[in-house]
Amino acid sequence: MRVLVFVACLLPASAAIADPLDDCRRIDGEHARVACYDRVVDARAPESEPAALSQDAPVTSHEKSAAQEDDALFGKHESESIDILKEKAGVANADAIERSVAAVTTGAFGKLLVELDNGQAWRQLDNGRLPLQTGDRVRIEKASFGSYLLVKATGSRSIRVKRVR
């Protein structure tokens, strides 16, 4: 009986300690959740130690621009967001590449593994036949549903491929 009373006395105290952290954990927004954790930690810190960063600390221009970018991307479709980020980074949106074949190996079930001069490796997915040799110029272009086609530069035949390296 004494143990039950002792445990019953400890439960409200432990619930009061964990309660602020549980409230913070339920907050959906990342910045608001972190601010909540900071308030809980600052409340537990001794008065002699000043908080490392106060809520009134000046916001740097980098932080402002990052917040504006987050706001500009919020609610946009993923493909739109990727296009915006590529444009800001100065990355061209390539629909195809043309390279020379560095090596061709035949894998399981007669499927090709094509290594290009830029270090990329592409594995054949379909059962088509495409005679390739080292030194041939090939073009890899985007196809439907996120797939890619490898086309020999001197012909019109193609095989469906997937990048493996």
Secondary structure, DSSP 4 states (H G I P E B T S, - for coil): -HHHHHHHHHHHHHHHHHHHHHHHHT--SHHHHHHHHHHHHHHHS-TTSPPSS-TTPPPPHHHHHHHHHHHHHTTS-HHHHHHHHHHHHT----SEEEEEEEEEEE-GGG-EEEEETTS-EEEE-S-------TT-EEEEEE-GGG-EEEEETTSS-EEEEEE--
